[in-house]
Amino acid sequence: MTLAANTGTLMDNAVGLILNSQSSELDRKIRRRAEKDVAVGISGSGAAVFAHTGVYFDHYKDLAAAVWSEMLRVLSGVDLEPYPELAADLKQKFDSYLSAAADCARSYMAALRQNGRAMPRETFDGAYEEVRTKYHIEIDLHCQSVIAERRRREEKRMANGQRSFLNSDKIAAYSGISIVLCLVAFLLIRNAPFADPNLVIVLRVVLAVAAGVVGATLPGQFSLSWKGQGLALRATGALGFSIAMLLFSPKVVETAARPPEETRPQRPAELTSRQTDIWNLFEQWMKDQSPLIKQHGYPGSIAFANVHEQYFQTGLMVYNVSSRWAFLFDLVKGTYRKVAAPSVQLTPGDARHINEVLFSKLTQGMSEENSNRYRKLIESRTQSLNAEAIGITGGIATLYVENELYDFWGGPVENETHAFEVLTGKGRDYEVIIGLRHDAGSIDTRWVDPRSPRRAFVMFQDDGRFEKQTVFSSR
């Protein structure tokens, strides 16, 4: 038995629309990648080749997802009759749809090998098997769900469509239980004192009514009696449940007062003109980020600091000269690390020579190729006229080599820039730096025009991620 002809034709037509445009879509992605390479100045480099290879890999994965989505849409829209070879037939169709894209990627990888270019760690065959295995499993799961759905239909048909309806008593009981659970969930989620004590009484009455509804449907007899001074009261059934809820529900427990929330930082009385500009920027940031502040609180420990910042191909290092800390930002993954500034620098003094003892220590265990690469990045700066060629020096160079950041960020796209009087602060679970340059290569124009856009980085300590925000001063 094979897949129905009309289903196969419908699937071929639906997937064909995607396959007909995939070649032009790949060309568009390659052109965009090339434009980005030119923009950051890495066109023709090894990093550019790796990036282009990633375009082929990502395109193949995106195409596989789109093909399976169309196949699934067709399968969901027809009354599919399961048969033993269904999964195998769908897998064969899936593989055949992607064969042309796979051949294109393999041809590109083969051309790289013939030209002697460095190859990425991830091979296309690895990516191909990963995609193929993933969607073959998806096909198996879908076929199992089709079989299970068919079995449920058969069981329902053999039961002659007989259904049992809940009687009114059970409906009332379930409604009462739902009310109780919703009220309890509301109190747990709210987790705040009542503004008016009378609301506590109202809530207890509502809970008592709900308990009475539940009690009315439970089997057996429940009674509650009270005698005092010649007066006797007796309540049974639902009324007994309600009275018991009113009499024995827990009282409100008084809790210790919560500590006061963080207060908004106040402008210092004495500020220099530069500090005034950055404080204006900080106040605008607090206004723009009111949702963040509402959730995480105002920052404290506000301080002005001098920093060095240097952009790399996929990373940024911000070196706080004032507090002797450095932040390493992975601009692709959106994560960061905070590390202590080194006590000894690779290019001490006038930054015109390398501390060979420290360089040997930092590069110990590296391959000769990597060691030479880091040396060239330093010497391209230290040996150039007026130290103007792009490279790395000072504490940034020390941390860059120590953490082997070339493997993660690539090379520098500019030299370090000094930023004076940026503002730093710490919240309950985050840190913030405000007043950095807007992007790599941008000029520090804050002192020419204080209204020029600046960057703020918010670093969340719980999960190691950060947010990069643009701030315009309102003054």
C-alpha positions as CSV (number, residue, x, y, z in Angstrom):
1,M,0.0,0.0,0.0
2,T,1.3,3.5,-0.8
3,L,0.4,7.1,-0.2
4,A,-2.8,8.1,-1.9
5,A,-2.1,9.6,-5.4
6,N,-4.1,12.8,-4.7
7,T,-2.4,13.3,-1.3
8,G,1.0,12.9,-3.0
9,T,0.2,15.3,-5.8
10,L,-1.1,17.9,-3.4
11,M,2.0,17.6,-1.3
12,D,4.3,17.9,-4.3
13,N,2.5,21.0,-5.4
14,A,2.6,22.6,-1.9
15,V,6.3,21.9,-1.4
16,G,7.1,22.7,-5.0
17,L,6.3,26.4,-4.3
18,I,9.0,26.5,-1.6
19,L,11.5,24.6,-3.7
20,N,11.1,26.8,-6.7
21,S,12.1,29.9,-4.7
22,Q,14.8,28.4,-2.6
23,S,17.7,29.0,-5.0
24,S,16.9,32.7,-5.3
25,E,16.4,32.9,-1.5
26,L,19.9,31.3,-1.0
27,D,21.4,33.9,-3.4
28,R,19.7,36.7,-1.5
29,K,21.1,35.4,1.8
30,I,24.6,35.1,0.4
31,R,24.4,38.7,-1.0
32,R,23.3,40.0,2.4
33,R,26.1,38.1,4.1
34,A,28.6,39.6,1.6
35,E,27.3,43.1,2.2
36,K,27.8,42.6,6.0
37,D,31.3,41.3,5.4
38,V,32.2,44.4,3.4
39,A,30.6,46.7,6.0
40,V,32.7,45.3,8.9
41,G,35.8,45.0,6.7
42,I,36.3,41.2,6.7
43,S,35.5,40.5,3.1
44,G,37.7,37.7,1.7
45,S,39.0,36.7,5.1
46,G,38.7,33.3,6.8
47,A,36.0,34.7,9.0
48,A,34.0,35.7,5.9
49,V,34.4,32.1,4.5
50,F,33.1,30.6,7.7
51,A,30.2,33.1,7.7
52,H,29.3,32.1,4.1
53,T,29.5,28.4,5.1
54,G,27.1,29.2,7.9
55,V,24.7,30.7,5.4
56,Y,24.5,27.4,3.4
57,F,24.1,25.4,6.7
58,D,21.3,27.7,8.0
59,H,19.6,27.8,4.7
60,Y,19.5,24.0,4.5
61,K,18.0,23.8,8.0
62,D,15.4,26.6,7.3
63,L,14.4,24.8,4.1
64,A,14.0,21.5,5.9
65,A,11.7,23.2,8.5
66,A,9.7,24.8,5.7
67,V,9.3,21.6,3.8
68,W,8.2,19.6,6.8
69,S,5.7,22.4,7.7
70,E,4.1,22.1,4.3
71,M,4.1,18.3,4.4
72,L,2.4,18.5,7.8
73,R,-0.1,21.0,6.6
74,V,-1.2,18.7,3.8
75,L,-1.3,15.6,6.0
76,S,-3.4,17.5,8.6
77,G,-5.9,18.6,5.9
78,V,-6.7,15.2,4.5
79,D,-8.3,12.1,5.9
80,L,-5.1,10.0,6.0
81,E,-5.5,6.2,6.1
82,P,-2.5,4.8,8.0
83,Y,-0.7,1.8,6.6
84,P,2.6,0.0,7.6
85,E,4.8,1.8,5.0
86,L,3.5,5.3,5.6
87,A,6.5,6.5,7.6
88,A,9.0,5.1,5.1
89,D,7.1,6.8,2.2
90,L,7.0,10.2,3.9
91,K,10.7,10.0,4.8
92,Q,11.6,9.2,1.2
93,K,9.6,12.2,0.0
94,F,11.2,14.4,2.6
95,D,14.7,13.4,1.5
96,S,13.9,13.8,-2.2
97,Y,12.6,17.3,-1.6
98,L,15.9,18.4,0.0
99,S,18.3,16.5,-2.2
100,A,19.0,19.5,-4.5
101,A,19.7,21.9,-1.6
102,A,22.0,19.2,-0.1
103,D,23.9,18.8,-3.4
104,C,24.4,22.6,-3.6
105,A,25.9,22.8,-0.1
106,R,28.2,19.9,-0.8
107,S,29.4,21.5,-4.0
108,Y,30.2,24.7,-2.1
109,M,32.2,22.7,0.5
110,A,34.1,20.8,-2.2
111,A,35.0,24.0,-3.9
112,L,36.5,25.3,-0.6
113,R,38.6,22.2,-0.2
114,Q,39.9,22.5,-3.8
115,N,40.9,26.2,-3.1
116,G,42.8,25.2,0.0
117,R,40.5,27.3,2.3
118,A,40.2,26.5,6.0
119,M,37.2,24.4,6.8
120,P,34.8,24.9,9.7
121,R,34.6,22.4,12.5
122,E,31.0,21.5,11.6
123,T,30.8,19.6,8.3
124,F,27.8,19.7,6.1
125,D,27.4,15.9,6.3
126,G,27.1,16.3,10.1
127,A,24.5,19.0,9.6
128,Y,22.7,16.9,7.0
129,E,22.5,13.9,9.3
130,E,21.3,16.1,12.2
131,V,18.5,17.5,10.1
132,R,17.6,14.2,8.5
133,T,17.4,12.4,11.9
134,K,15.4,15.2,13.5
135,Y,12.6,15.2,10.8
136,H,12.6,11.5,10.4
137,I,11.7,11.3,14.1
138,E,9.0,14.0,13.5
139,I,7.6,11.8,10.7
140,D,7.5,8.7,13.0
141,L,5.8,10.7,15.8
142,H,3.2,12.1,13.3
143,C,2.5,8.6,11.9
144,Q,2.0,7.3,15.5
145,S,-0.4,10.1,16.3
146,V,-2.4,9.3,13.1
147,I,-2.6,5.6,14.1
148,A,-3.6,6.6,17.7
149,E,-6.3,9.0,16.4
150,R,-7.7,6.3,14.1
151,R,-7.8,3.8,17.0
152,R,-9.7,6.4,19.1
153,R,-12.3,6.9,16.3
154,E,-12.8,3.1,16.1
155,E,-13.3,2.8,19.8
156,K,-15.8,5.6,19.7
157,R,-17.7,4.1,16.8
158,M,-17.9,0.7,18.5
159,A,-19.3,2.4,21.6
160,N,-22.2,3.5,19.3
161,G,-21.7,7.1,20.2
162,Q,-23.0,6.6,23.7
163,R,-22.0,9.4,26.1
164,S,-22.6,9.8,29.7
165,F,-23.4,13.3,30.9
166,L,-22.6,14.6,34.3
167,N,-25.7,15.2,36.4
168,S,-26.5,18.5,37.8
169,D,-25.2,17.6,41.3
170,K,-21.7,16.8,39.9
171,I,-21.7,19.9,37.8
172,A,-22.5,22.0,40.9
173,A,-19.7,20.2,42.8
174,Y,-17.1,20.8,40.1
175,S,-18.2,24.4,39.8
176,G,-17.8,24.9,43.6
177,I,-14.4,23.2,43.6
178,S,-13.4,25.4,40.7
179,I,-14.4,28.5,42.6
180,V,-12.4,27.5,45.6
181,L,-9.3,26.6,43.6
182,C,-9.5,29.9,41.6
183,L,-9.8,31.9,44.8
184,V,-6.9,30.1,46.4
185,A,-4.8,30.5,43.3
186,F,-5.7,34.2,43.2
187,L,-4.6,34.7,46.7
188,L,-1.3,32.9,46.1
189,I,-0.5,34.8,43.0
190,R,-1.6,38.1,44.4
191,N,0.7,37.7,47.5
192,A,-0.2,41.1,48.8
193,P,-2.1,42.4,51.8
194,F,-5.7,43.6,51.3
195,A,-6.2,47.3,51.1
196,D,-9.5,47.0,53.0
197,P,-10.0,44.5,55.9
198,N,-13.7,44.1,54.9
199,L,-12.5,42.3,51.8
200,V,-11.2,39.4,54.0
201,I,-14.8,38.9,55.4
202,V,-16.2,39.0,51.8
203,L,-13.7,36.4,50.7
204,R,-14.5,34.1,53.6
205,V,-18.2,34.3,52.8
206,V,-17.6,33.4,49.2
207,L,-15.4,30.4,50.3
208,A,-18.1,29.3,52.7
209,V,-20.7,29.3,49.9
210,A,-18.4,27.3,47.6
211,A,-17.8,24.8,50.4
212,G,-21.6,24.4,50.9
213,V,-22.1,23.7,47.2
214,V,-19.4,21.0,47.4
215,G,-20.9,19.6,50.6
216,A,-24.3,19.3,49.0
217,T,-23.1,16.8,46.5
218,L,-21.0,14.6,48.7
219,P,-22.5,11.3,49.9
220,G,-23.2,10.9,53.7
221,Q,-24.5,13.3,56.3
222,F,-22.6,16.2,57.8
223,S,-24.0,18.0,60.8
224,L,-22.8,20.8,63.1
225,S,-24.4,21.5,66.5
226,W,-23.9,24.3,69.0
227,K,-25.5,24.8,72.4
228,G,-25.2,27.7,74.8
229,Q,-27.4,29.4,77.4
230,G,-30.5,27.4,76.5
231,L,-30.2,28.0,72.8
232,A,-29.4,25.0,70.5
233,L,-28.5,25.4,66.8
234,R,-28.0,22.5,64.4
235,A,-26.9,22.7,60.7
236,T,-26.6,19.7,58.4
237,G,-25.5,19.1,54.8
238,A,-24.5,22.1,52.7
239,L,-25.4,24.6,55.4
240,G,-23.2,22.8,57.9
241,F,-20.2,23.0,55.5
242,S,-20.8,26.7,55.0
243,I,-21.0,27.4,58.8
244,A,-17.9,25.3,59.4
245,M,-16.0,27.2,56.8
246,L,-17.0,30.5,58.4
247,L,-16.1,29.4,61.9
248,F,-12.9,27.5,61.3
249,S,-11.3,29.2,58.3
250,P,-7.8,30.5,59.2
251,K,-7.4,34.0,60.5
252,V,-5.3,36.5,58.7
253,V,-1.7,36.2,59.9
254,E,0.1,39.5,60.4
255,T,3.4,39.6,58.7
256,A,6.4,41.8,59.3
257,A,6.5,45.0,57.3
258,R,8.3,44.7,54.0
259,P,11.5,46.6,53.6
260,P,11.2,49.8,51.7
261,E,11.7,49.6,47.9
262,E,14.7,51.1,46.3
263,T,14.4,54.9,45.9
264,R,15.1,56.8,42.7
265,P,18.7,58.0,42.6
266,Q,18.9,61.7,43.3
267,R,21.1,64.1,41.2
268,P,24.2,65.1,43.2
269,A,24.5,68.7,44.2
270,E,27.9,69.3,42.5
271,L,28.6,68.0,39.0
272,T,31.0,68.9,36.3
273,S,29.6,69.9,32.9
274,R,30.5,66.4,31.6
275,Q,28.9,64.7,34.6
276,T,25.8,66.8,34.1
277,D,25.4,65.6,30.5
278,I,25.8,62.0,31.5
279,W,23.4,62.4,34.4
280,N,20.8,63.8,32.1
281,L,21.3,60.7,29.9
282,F,20.8,58.5,33.0
283,E,17.6,60.2,33.9
284,Q,16.2,59.7,30.4
285,W,17.3,56.0,30.6
286,M,15.3,55.6,33.9
287,K,12.3,57.1,32.2
288,D,12.6,54.9,29.1
289,Q,13.2,51.7,31.1
290,S,10.4,52.1,33.6
291,P,9.2,48.5,33.0
292,L,12.7,47.2,33.8
293,I,13.0,49.3,36.9
294,K,9.6,48.3,38.1
295,Q,10.6,44.6,37.9
296,H,14.2,44.9,39.0
297,G,14.4,48.1,41.0
298,Y,16.4,51.3,40.7
299,P,20.1,51.0,40.4
300,G,22.2,52.0,43.4
301,S,26.0,52.5,44.0
302,I,25.9,55.1,41.2
303,A,29.5,56.1,40.2
304,F,31.2,57.9,37.4
305,A,34.0,56.0,35.7
306,N,36.6,56.2,32.9
307,V,36.5,53.2,30.6
308,H,38.3,51.9,27.5
309,E,36.0,50.2,24.9
310,Q,37.0,48.2,21.9
311,Y,34.8,46.4,19.3
312,F,35.8,43.1,17.7
313,Q,34.0,41.3,14.9
314,T,31.4,39.7,17.2
315,G,32.4,41.0,20.6
316,L,33.0,44.1,22.7
317,M,35.3,44.6,25.7
318,V,34.6,47.4,28.1
319,Y,37.6,48.0,30.5
320,N,36.7,50.0,33.6
321,V,39.9,51.8,34.5
322,S,38.3,53.3,37.6
323,S,37.1,50.1,39.3
324,R,39.6,47.7,37.7
325,W,36.9,45.4,36.2
326,A,36.2,44.4,32.6
327,F,33.0,43.2,30.8
328,L,33.3,40.8,27.9
329,F,30.2,41.0,25.7
330,D,29.4,38.4,23.1
331,L,27.3,40.4,20.6
332,V,26.0,37.3,18.8
333,K,24.9,35.2,21.8
334,G,23.8,38.2,23.9
335,T,25.8,37.0,26.9
336,Y,28.6,38.5,29.0
337,R,31.3,37.8,31.5
338,K,32.7,40.1,34.2
339,V,36.4,39.6,34.9
340,A,39.0,41.4,37.1
341,A,41.5,43.6,35.3
342,P,45.0,42.2,35.1
343,S,47.7,43.4,37.4
344,V,50.3,43.2,34.7
345,Q,49.8,44.3,31.1
346,L,51.1,42.9,27.9
347,T,52.3,46.3,26.6
348,P,53.5,48.2,29.7
349,G,54.6,51.8,29.8
350,D,54.3,53.6,26.4
351,A,52.7,50.4,24.9
352,R,55.5,50.2,22.3
353,H,56.9,46.7,23.2
354,I,55.6,43.4,24.5
355,N,56.1,41.9,27.9
356,E,57.6,38.7,26.6
357,V,57.5,36.9,30.0
358,L,53.8,37.5,30.3
359,F,53.1,36.7,26.7
360,S,54.9,33.3,27.0
361,K,52.8,32.6,30.1
362,L,49.5,33.5,28.5
363,T,50.2,31.6,25.3
364,Q,51.5,28.5,27.0
365,G,49.7,25.4,25.5
366,M,48.5,27.3,22.4
367,S,49.4,26.1,19.0
368,E,52.2,28.0,17.2
369,E,49.6,29.4,14.7
370,N,47.4,30.9,17.5
371,S,50.4,32.3,19.3
372,N,51.7,34.0,16.2
373,R,48.2,35.4,15.5
374,Y,48.0,37.1,18.8
375,R,51.6,38.4,18.5
376,K,50.7,40.0,15.1
377,L,47.6,41.6,16.5
378,I,49.8,43.3,19.2
379,E,52.7,44.2,17.0
380,S,50.5,45.6,14.3
381,R,49.7,48.3,16.9
382,T,53.0,48.7,18.9
383,Q,55.2,48.8,15.8
384,S,53.1,51.1,13.7
385,L,53.7,54.8,13.3
386,N,52.1,56.6,16.2
387,A,50.5,53.3,17.2
388,E,47.6,54.1,14.9
389,A,47.3,50.7,13.1
390,I,44.4,48.5,14.3
391,G,45.5,46.0,16.9
392,I,45.4,45.4,20.7
393,T,47.4,46.8,23.6
394,G,47.3,47.3,27.3
395,G,44.9,45.5,29.6
396,I,42.5,44.8,26.8
397,A,45.3,42.8,25.0
398,T,46.1,40.9,28.2
399,L,42.4,39.8,28.7
400,Y,42.0,39.1,24.9
401,V,44.9,36.7,24.8
402,E,44.3,35.2,28.2
403,N,40.7,34.3,27.3
404,E,41.7,33.3,23.7
405,L,38.9,35.5,22.4
406,Y,40.0,35.4,18.8
407,D,38.3,32.0,18.6
408,F,35.0,33.5,19.8
409,W,35.0,37.1,18.6
410,G,37.5,37.3,15.7
411,G,39.9,40.2,15.3
412,P,39.4,43.8,16.3
413,V,37.6,46.2,13.9
414,E,38.9,49.3,15.6
415,N,41.3,50.5,18.3
416,E,40.2,51.0,21.8
417,T,38.4,54.3,22.6
418,H,38.5,56.1,25.9
419,A,35.2,57.1,27.3
420,F,35.3,59.6,30.2
421,E,32.7,60.0,32.9
422,V,30.4,57.1,31.9
423,L,27.9,56.1,34.6
424,T,27.8,52.8,36.3
425,G,25.3,51.4,38.8
426,K,24.1,48.1,40.4
427,G,20.5,47.0,40.9
428,R,19.2,44.0,42.9
429,D,20.2,41.5,40.2
430,Y,21.7,43.6,37.4
431,E,24.5,46.1,36.6
432,V,24.3,49.0,34.2
433,I,26.8,51.1,32.2
434,I,25.4,54.2,30.5
435,G,27.2,56.6,28.1
436,L,29.2,54.3,25.8
437,R,29.5,55.0,22.1
438,H,26.5,54.0,20.0
439,D,28.4,51.5,17.8
440,A,31.8,50.4,16.5
441,G,33.6,53.2,14.6
442,S,31.3,55.9,15.8
443,I,32.9,59.1,17.1
444,D,32.6,60.2,20.7
445,T,30.5,63.3,20.0
446,R,28.8,63.5,23.4
447,W,30.8,66.6,24.4
448,V,30.1,68.3,21.0
449,D,26.4,67.5,21.1
450,P,25.1,66.0,24.4
451,R,21.9,64.9,22.6
452,S,23.7,62.4,20.3
453,P,22.6,58.8,20.8
454,R,24.6,56.7,23.4
455,R,24.6,53.1,24.4
456,A,23.5,51.6,27.7
457,F,24.3,48.0,28.6
458,V,22.2,46.2,31.3
459,M,23.9,43.0,32.6
460,F,21.6,40.5,34.3
461,Q,23.5,38.5,36.9
462,D,21.2,35.5,37.2
463,D,21.5,34.2,33.7
464,G,24.5,36.0,32.3
465,R,22.6,37.8,29.5
466,F,22.7,41.5,28.6
467,E,20.5,44.1,26.9
468,K,22.0,46.7,24.6
469,Q,19.9,49.9,24.6
470,T,20.0,53.2,22.8
471,V,19.5,56.4,24.9
472,F,18.9,60.0,23.7
473,S,19.2,62.7,26.2
474,S,16.1,64.8,26.7
475,R,18.1,68.0,27.5
